[in-house]
Amino acid sequence: MNWETVEGKWTEMRGKVRETWAKLTDSDLEDIGGKKDRLIGRLQQRYGYKKEEASREADRLIDKV
């Protein structure tokens, strides 16, 4: 799956994202809206990931779906 598809199916993806990163709030998920750069930013804030690590983890999640 690519990020354009994720953006279109964000409502369906939210549960999987929340399952993977429980520290993300409902407000975070609404703000992210399926945008990779926003997800990366929130992962950096909530989990202390470096940008490359957050990007890799985000890509890993959508590859599994």
Secondary structure as a PSIPRED ss2 file (coil, helix, strand):
# PSIPRED VFORMAT (PSIPRED V4.0)

   1 M C   1.000  0.000  0.000
   2 N C   1.000  0.000  0.000
   3 W H   0.000  1.000  0.000
   4 E H   0.000  1.000  0.000
   5 T H   0.000  1.000  0.000
   6 V H   0.000  1.000  0.000
   7 E H   0.000  1.000  0.000
   8 G H   0.000  1.000  0.000
   9 K C   1.000  0.000  0.000
  10 W H   0.000  1.000  0.000
  11 T H   0.000  1.000  0.000
  12 E H   0.000  1.000  0.000
  13 M H   0.000  1.000  0.000
  14 R H   0.000  1.000  0.000
  15 G H   0.000  1.000  0.000
  16 K H   0.000  1.000  0.000
  17 V H   0.000  1.000  0.000
  18 R H   0.000  1.000  0.000
  19 E H   0.000  1.000  0.000
  20 T H   0.000  1.000  0.000
  21 W C   1.000  0.000  0.000
  22 A C   1.000  0.000  0.000
  23 K C   1.000  0.000  0.000
  24 L C   1.000  0.000  0.000
  25 T C   1.000  0.000  0.000
  26 D H   0.000  1.000  0.000
  27 S H   0.000  1.000  0.000
  28 D H   0.000  1.000  0.000
  29 L H   0.000  1.000  0.000
  30 E H   0.000  1.000  0.000
  31 D H   0.000  1.000  0.000
  32 I H   0.000  1.000  0.000
  33 G C   1.000  0.000  0.000
  34 G C   1.000  0.000  0.000
  35 K C   1.000  0.000  0.000
  36 K H   0.000  1.000  0.000
  37 D H   0.000  1.000  0.000
  38 R H   0.000  1.000  0.000
  39 L H   0.000  1.000  0.000
  40 I H   0.000  1.000  0.000
  41 G H   0.000  1.000  0.000
  42 R H   0.000  1.000  0.000
  43 L H   0.000  1.000  0.000
  44 Q H   0.000  1.000  0.000
  45 Q H   0.000  1.000  0.000
  46 R H   0.000  1.000  0.000
  47 Y H   0.000  1.000  0.000
  48 G C   1.000  0.000  0.000
  49 Y C   1.000  0.000  0.000
  50 K C   1.000  0.000  0.000
  51 K H   0.000  1.000  0.000
  52 E H   0.000  1.000  0.000
  53 E H   0.000  1.000  0.000
  54 A H   0.000  1.000  0.000
  55 S H   0.000  1.000  0.000
  56 R H   0.000  1.000  0.000
  57 E H   0.000  1.000  0.000
  58 A H   0.000  1.000  0.000
  59 D H   0.000  1.000  0.000
  60 R H   0.000  1.000  0.000
  61 L H   0.000  1.000  0.000
  62 I H   0.000  1.000  0.000
  63 D H   0.000  1.000  0.000
  64 K H   0.000  1.000  0.000
  65 V C   1.000  0.000  0.000
